Amino acid sequence: MNTPICDFIKKYSDSGVIRAHMPGHKGKSQLGFEKFDITEVDGADSLYLANGIIKESEENATSLFGSGKTLYSTEGSSQCIRAILHLAKMYAVSQGKKDKMYVLATKNAHSSFISSSILSDFEIEWIIGDASNYLNGKIEPEKIEKSLSCVDILPFAVFITSPDYLGNICDIKGISKVCKKYNVPLIVDNAHGSYLKFLDKSEHPLDLGATMCCDSAHKTLPVLTGGAYLHISKDAPSFFSENAKSALMLFGSTSPSYLTLCSLDNANIYINDGFGEKLTALSAKADAMKMELQNGGYTLLGDEKLKLTIDAKKYGYLGSEIYEILYNQGIICEFYDSDYIVMMISPENSEKELNAIKNALLSIPQKSAILDTPPIFLPCEVAFSPRSAHFMEREKISIENANGRVLASLNISCPPAVSIISCGERFNCSTVELCKYYGLKECYVIKE
Ligand SMILES: Cc1ncc(COP(=O)(O)O)c(C=O)c1O
């Protein structure tokens, strides 16, 4: 496997040419990495019209992931999600679909899913996995089947977030069978799961029947922030591969970061040169560590190998309190709220680091469980489509007064960008309570 982008950029940065082109740093060092930060000069190819080194590197990624097509994004899964949903809607139109355009989605969708609905103008039908914890997107195939079997008009896509932020993984194989039965494309937000492909037995959504998915390479692989993949299955209609670049272009900057492209390129070598073995070794260590923590009284959540999600309250603390204890020992977690602490590990964490995390956690004395839980989630009535609501006149009000009002802004989310209520939906008592629980104070609603 080669690294055509890295090779080009190294050669270019060593060539000593006069950079009479962007960026303004001209390759002169301010921070140390500027010499590798180039623009689309001759030979550097062009991300959205790739025909040279970027195309070659994307083909390497395609072969590593065994997809029909894998394309790069330098603007994260957020860009890929917008592109994929746009593509799915375009495909539905190309198939003669004219009626209600909507997507059936799990409630824990990332905010970029809501922004997609505004940008590409579609409605959303939510499926709730667990009303007592709306962050948990674990949904059974039967629930999808039930939703699809009782509608007059099918959605143009089913959108599942798996793994979710807490590390829950859905039965994508089962869900994809249901989607195939109803001939609805299955889109998986696999932002947290690039590495799933390289476990002993792949658990990557594409291998389990998804039509398309996005992976934030930067979340679990050694890739710079923003580096992501848009994957299209070999079984997907050719329409998706043919139009994917233009869909990405619609939502992307015309100045993609070559530093990020370089690191996506380099990830191909990293994956090819023994990443699977590194993951196997790490999985064994992570399993042992989780076992020790459970024996020490911790309640862990989620199915993911590379996530450590702790139910803090069951151990007698708020998530924020455990976060702070770890922070003071130089351990910075990925996420916390009052209920949970989420840590993400990768083969780049040393054994010493893993032991430090484990020992820090085990040295916290267990207390009696805190019994308070988040308010139950009750679905919101939909007053307007997300796009219509977004363009209506709005006013800012206190969450205290929001019951009965319709949200006008993108969404109101708790920290991992998961919406409690989205644009065009009407607040109910439960939404207000949830917003208060997650510390939200104000919101924009449609002016009455
Ligand atoms: C579930 C999920 N989907 C999508 C995204 C967006 O990914 P990115 O930051 O790569 O744009 C995130 C970001 O945290 C996420 O948690």
The ligand as an SDF file (V2000), in Angstrom:
LIG
                    3D

 16 16  0  0  0  0  0  0  0  0999 V2000
  -22.6330   10.2960   16.7990 C   0  0  0  0  0  0  0  0  0  0  0  0
  -21.9160   11.3970   16.0900 C   0  0  0  0  0  0  0  0  0  0  0  0
  -22.1680   11.6020   14.7850 N   0  0  0  0  0  0  0  0  0  0  0  0
  -21.5430   12.5650   14.0920 C   0  0  0  0  0  0  0  0  0  0  0  0
  -20.6350   13.3860   14.6900 C   0  0  0  0  0  0  0  0  0  0  0  0
  -19.9490   14.4440   13.8910 C   0  0  0  0  0  0  0  0  0  0  0  0
  -18.6550   14.0360   13.6510 O   0  0  0  0  0  0  0  0  0  0  0  0
  -17.4900   15.0480   13.2320 P   0  0  0  0  0  0  0  0  0  0  0  0
  -17.0640   15.7290   14.4620 O   0  0  0  0  0  0  0  0  0  0  0  0
  -16.4560   14.1520   12.6390 O   0  0  0  0  0  0  0  0  0  0  0  0
  -18.0560   15.9940   12.2280 O   0  0  0  0  0  0  0  0  0  0  0  0
  -20.3460   13.2190   16.0550 C   0  0  0  0  0  0  0  0  0  0  0  0
  -19.3790   14.0940   16.7340 C   0  0  0  0  0  0  0  0  0  0  0  0
  -19.0600   14.0000   17.8670 O   0  0  0  0  0  0  0  0  0  0  0  0
  -21.0080   12.2000   16.7810 C   0  0  0  0  0  0  0  0  0  0  0  0
  -20.7820   11.9960   18.0830 O   0  0  0  0  0  0  0  0  0  0  0  0
  1  2  1  0
  2  3  1  0
  2 15  2  0
  3  4  2  0
  4  5  1  0
  5  6  1  0
  5 12  2  0
  6  7  1  0
  7  8  1  0
  8  9  2  0
  8 10  1  0
  8 11  1  0
 12 13  1  0
 12 15  1  0
 13 14  2  0
 15 16  1  0
M  END
$$$$
